[in-house]
Every structure is written in structure tokens, then in C-alpha cells.
């Protein structure tokens, strides 16, 4: 199951991609509003990877920017803060 914030958007029904050897396909966790390999980013060369995500530092719901600090009391996902990535 995925969260579908809007019907019939450009992110719906993503086509099949063939990723070249030595590259990675990146996809954001907000599929309706992510600048990822489907759109602007393209395929990312393996040489560009410099580390691995180990921990979720901060997470905010509702599609709000973390800079909108006035939304934190109701939109911060407290259960995700400082969680290790498996």
C-alpha cells in the first residue's frame, strides 16, 4: 500500500526503468512529491555514493518543510526520530 496524495499525477503509474551498470535508481519516500530518479535526478553513479544511511534523525508528516517549525507540535513523527535504519 502507498499513500496517494493526489489522483492522476505524474508520479502515478511509473514506467519501467533500465538502470545502467554502475548506477543506482533513487526514489524518495514521498512518491507524489519527490525529486528522484524518475524525474530530475536521473541515475546516480556508484562513485557518487559516499556513505550509508544509519539513522533517521528527524521526520515530519503532512508534506511540510522541517523549516516550518510551527507545524512541529502536530506534524513531527516522534516514533521515527533517532530510529536506526535496517
Residue pairs with C-beta under 8 A, 6 or more apart in sequence:
2 31
3 31
3 32
4 12
4 32
5 32
5 33
5 63
6 32
9 32
10 39
11 31
11 32
11 33
11 34
11 38
14 38
17 25
17 37
17 38
19 25
19 43
20 43
22 45
22 46
22 47
23 43
23 44
23 45
23 46
24 37
24 43
24 44
24 46
24 49
25 37
25 43
25 44
26 36
26 37
26 41
26 44
27 34
27 36
27 37
27 38
28 34
28 35
28 36
30 63
33 63
35 41
37 43
37 44
53 85
54 84
54 85
55 82
55 83
55 84
55 85
56 80
56 81
56 82
56 83
56 84
56 85
57 81
57 82
58 66
58 76
58 81
59 76
59 77
59 80
59 81
60 66
60 68
60 71
60 72
60 75
60 76
60 77
61 75
61 76
61 77
62 71
62 75
64 71
64 75
